């Protein structure tokens, strides 16, 4: 009986150690500023994203200028406005606005998942979509243009500073977080909610490991340690090559800006998440091999 309990405790310890690392990473993504900033903070420097957002702003802008300002943008308005808007993309003002977008999106999505966990779900996978409100970016990028128009045209009767607010369009992108149509929103919400308790999982894993080693006797104790550690190593390697390195498939008709977001996050998320799992798997494998060798030595001494 002690042998069986030792094996169970050490196997559970290995599984819970995997869960604690997964929970830690997810908790960091949802409830800390730096991981999201490191993963997506460089998006404004991505040409595809910058171009897509610029096109959205220019397209909206050319159709919303006040009638009394149409003469100021003759002919090919988009050709005139695009350079002005795009030149404002890589500025400190725009970078600050992008960080604001990231943090608002992070906190909003965390609340969205926690609400699903608390209130239930309709089962529609689109409940997992991330709404990316790019309005702060739009306001930052058009600020020089609005300021310039105000200084140059503010003297015209009927034109005031408020006249130029319309050229800072509200932009919202729906990013499909779950590309698998069978994804269960409540499962996602449950994992997201439980992730904040990753430290408890780690503590329980450590306690079970200690208990398994204490109640186990002879070679079985060491072989049980090897089994638990190697199970953790295999699970860690599986996560490193799957969840920690996702492959996003663009749904049909996805906006270019949303596609650029997915492409960027696919690369940056892997670079952020995967190394921890390789380290975890390597350490677990070393512990597992040590336990296996210890079991062999213990068995040899008993002969």
C-alpha positions in Angstrom: 0.0 0.0 0.0 2.8 2.4 0.8 4.4 1.7 -2.6 1.2 2.5 -4.4 0.6 5.7 -2.4 4.2 6.8 -3.1 3.8 6.3 -6.8 0.4 8.1 -6.9 1.8 11.1 -4.9 4.9 11.5 -7.0 2.9 11.1 -10.3 0.5 13.8 -9.1 3.4 16.0 -8.1 4.8 15.8 -11.6 1.4 16.7 -13.2 0.7 19.5 -10.7 4.2 21.0 -11.3 3.2 21.2 -15.0 0.0 22.9 -14.1 1.7 25.4 -11.8 4.1 26.5 -14.6 1.2 26.8 -17.1 -0.9 28.7 -14.5 2.0 31.0 -13.8 2.5 31.9 -17.4 -1.2 32.4 -18.0 -1.6 34.5 -14.9 1.3 36.7 -16.0 -0.3 37.2 -19.4 -3.7 38.1 -17.9 -2.8 40.0 -14.8 0.7 41.6 -15.4 1.7 44.4 -17.7 5.1 43.3 -18.8 4.5 40.0 -20.6 1.9 41.5 -23.0 4.1 44.5 -23.5 7.0 42.3 -24.4 5.0 40.1 -26.7 2.9 42.8 -28.6 4.7 46.0 -27.8 6.6 46.0 -31.1 3.6 45.7 -33.3 3.6 49.4 -34.3 7.0 48.7 -35.9 5.6 45.9 -38.0 5.1 47.2 -41.6 2.1 45.1 -42.3 0.3 46.3 -39.2 1.3 49.9 -39.6 0.1 49.9 -43.2 -3.2 48.2 -42.4 -4.0 50.6 -39.6 -3.0 53.6 -41.7 -5.3 52.5 -44.5 -8.2 52.1 -42.1 -7.6 55.6 -40.7 -7.2 57.3 -44.1 -10.2 55.5 -45.6 -12.4 56.7 -42.7 -10.8 60.1 -42.6 -11.4 61.0 -46.3 -15.1 60.3 -45.9 -15.5 62.3 -42.6 -13.9 65.6 -43.2 -16.3 68.5 -42.8 -17.7 69.9 -46.0 -16.0 73.3 -45.4 -12.6 71.5 -45.4 -13.1 69.4 -48.5 -11.4 72.1 -50.6 -8.3 71.6 -48.5 -8.0 68.0 -49.6 -8.5 68.1 -53.3 -8.2 65.2 -55.7 -6.6 62.0 -54.4 -7.1 62.7 -50.7 -5.8 59.3 -49.7 -2.5 59.9 -51.5 -2.1 63.2 -49.6 -3.2 62.0 -46.2 -1.5 58.5 -46.1 2.1 59.9 -45.7 0.9 62.3 -43.0 -0.8 59.7 -41.0 1.8 56.9 -41.5 4.6 59.3 -40.5 2.9 59.7 -37.1 2.9 55.9 -36.5 6.4 55.5 -35.1 6.3 58.3 -32.5 6.5 58.3 -28.7 2.8 59.5 -28.6 1.7 56.5 -30.7 3.8 54.0 -28.8 2.3 55.2 -25.5 -1.2 54.9 -27.1 -0.4 51.4 -28.2 0.7 50.4 -24.7 -2.6 51.9 -23.4 -4.5 49.7 -26.0 -2.6 46.6 -24.9 -3.3 47.1 -21.2 -6.9 47.9 -21.7 -7.3 44.9 -23.9 -5.5 42.6 -21.4 -7.7 43.8 -18.4 -10.9 43.7 -20.5 -10.2 40.2 -21.8 -9.4 38.9 -18.3 -12.7 40.4 -17.0 -14.4 38.8 -20.1 -13.1 35.3 -19.2 -13.9 35.7 -15.5 -17.5 36.8 -16.4 -17.9 33.7 -18.5 -16.7 31.5 -15.6 -19.1 33.3 -13.2 -22.1 33.6 -15.4 -21.8 30.7 -17.7 -21.6 30.6 -21.5 -23.8 30.2 -24.6 -21.3 27.8 -26.0 -20.5 30.1 -29.0 -16.7 30.0 -29.7 -16.9 33.7 -30.7 -17.3 34.5 -27.0 -13.6 34.1 -26.9 -12.9 36.8 -29.5 -10.6 39.7 -28.3 -11.9 43.2 -29.1 -8.9 45.4 -29.9 -10.0 49.0 -29.5 -7.5 51.0 -31.6 -9.1 54.4 -31.0 -6.2 55.7 -28.9 -3.9 54.8 -31.8 -6.1 56.7 -34.2 -6.2 59.7 -31.9 -2.4 59.7 -31.5 -1.7 59.2 -35.2 -4.0 62.0 -36.3 -3.0 64.4 -33.5 -0.3 66.2 -35.7 -2.8 66.5 -38.5 -5.6 67.8 -36.3 -3.2 70.2 -34.7 -2.0 71.5 -38.0 -5.5 71.9 -39.4 -6.5 73.8 -36.3 -3.5 76.2 -36.7 -4.0 76.6 -40.4 -7.7 76.7 -40.8 -9.0 77.8 -37.4 -9.6 81.3 -38.6 -12.3 80.1 -41.1 -15.8 81.0 -39.8 -17.6 78.0 -38.5 -14.4 76.0 -38.1 -13.1 75.4 -34.6 -10.9 72.9 -32.7 -13.9 70.5 -32.3 -14.4 70.4 -36.1 -11.3 68.2 -36.4 -12.2 65.6 -33.9 -14.0 63.7 -36.6 -10.7 62.8 -38.2 -9.7 60.6 -35.3 -12.0 57.7 -36.1 -13.0 55.0 -33.7 -11.4 51.7 -34.8 -12.2 48.3 -33.3 -10.8 45.0 -34.4 -12.1 41.6 -33.5 -9.3 39.1 -33.1 -10.3 35.5 -33.0 -8.4 34.1 -30.1 -9.7 30.6 -30.7 -9.2 29.4 -34.3 -10.6 26.0 -33.4 -14.4 26.0 -33.9 -14.8 23.4 -31.3 -13.1 25.4 -28.5 -15.2 25.5 -25.3 -15.4 29.1 -23.9 -16.1 27.8 -20.4 -13.0 25.6 -20.4 -10.9 28.6 -21.4 -12.6 30.7 -18.7 -12.0 28.0 -16.0 -8.3 27.7 -16.8 -8.0 31.5 -16.9 -9.7 31.9 -13.5 -7.7 29.0 -11.8 -4.4 30.3 -13.2 -4.2 32.9 -10.4 -3.8 30.1 -7.9 -0.6 28.7 -9.6 1.4 29.2 -6.4 -1.0 26.9 -4.5 -0.6 24.2 -7.2 3.2 24.5 -6.9 3.0 24.2 -3.1 0.7 21.1 -3.3 3.1 19.6 -5.9 6.0 20.1 -3.6 4.1 18.6 -0.6 3.0 15.6 -2.6 6.6 15.0 -3.8 7.9 15.2 -0.2 5.1 12.9 1.0 5.8 10.4 -1.8 9.5 10.2 -0.9 8.7 9.9 2.8 6.2 7.1 2.6 8.0 5.2 -0.2 10.6 2.6 0.7 13.5 1.0 -1.1 13.9 1.2 -4.9 10.2 1.8 -5.4 10.5 5.3 -3.9 13.2 6.2 -6.5 11.4 4.6 -9.4 8.3 6.5 -8.4 10.3 9.7 -8.4 11.6 8.9 -11.8 8.1 8.2 -13.1 6.7 11.5 -11.8 9.6 13.5 -13.0 9.7 11.9 -16.5 6.0 12.4 -16.8 6.5 16.1 -16.1 9.3 16.2 -18.6 7.2 14.6 -21.4 4.2 16.9 -20.6 6.5 19.9 -20.6 8.0 19.0 -23.9 4.5 18.5 -25.4 3.4 21.9 -24.2 6.6 23.5 -25.5 5.9 22.2 -29.0 2.1 22.8 -29.0 0.5 25.3 -26.6 3.7 27.4 -26.2 4.3 27.6 -29.9 0.8 28.1 -31.4 0.1 28.1 -35.2 -2.6 30.6 -35.9 -4.7 30.0 -39.0 -6.3 33.2 -40.4 -10.1 32.8 -40.9 -11.5 33.7 -44.2 -12.1 37.5 -44.5 -9.9 38.4 -41.5 -8.9 42.1 -41.7 -5.3 42.7 -42.6 -4.6 44.5 -39.3 -6.0 41.5 -37.3 -3.9 39.1 -39.5 -0.8 41.2 -38.7 -1.6 41.0 -35.0 -1.9 37.2 -35.1 1.3 36.8 -37.1 3.3 39.0 -34.7 1.9 37.4 -31.6 2.5 33.9 -32.9 6.2 34.6 -33.1 6.6 36.7 -30.0 4.5 34.5 -27.8 6.6 31.5 -28.7 9.8 33.3 -28.0 8.4 34.3 -24.6 6.7 31.1 -23.5 8.7 28.3 -25.0 12.1 28.7 -23.2 10.6 28.1 -19.8 9.1 24.9 -20.9 12.3 23.6 -22.4 14.1 24.4 -19.1 11.4 22.8 -17.1 11.5 19.6 -19.3 15.3 19.4 -19.0 15.3 19.8 -15.3 12.5 17.3 -14.9 14.4 14.8 -17.1 17.5 15.2 -15.0 15.5 14.5 -11.9 13.8 11.5 -13.5 17.1 10.0 -14.6 18.6 10.6 -11.1 15.6 8.8 -9.6 16.0 5.9 -12.0 19.7 5.6 -11.2 18.9 5.8 -7.5 16.4 3.1 -7.9 18.9 0.8 -9.6 21.5 1.5 -6.9 19.0 0.8 -4.1 17.9 -2.4 -5.8 21.6 -3.5 -6.1 22.3 -2.8 -2.4 19.3 -5.0 -1.4 20.6 -8.0 -3.2 
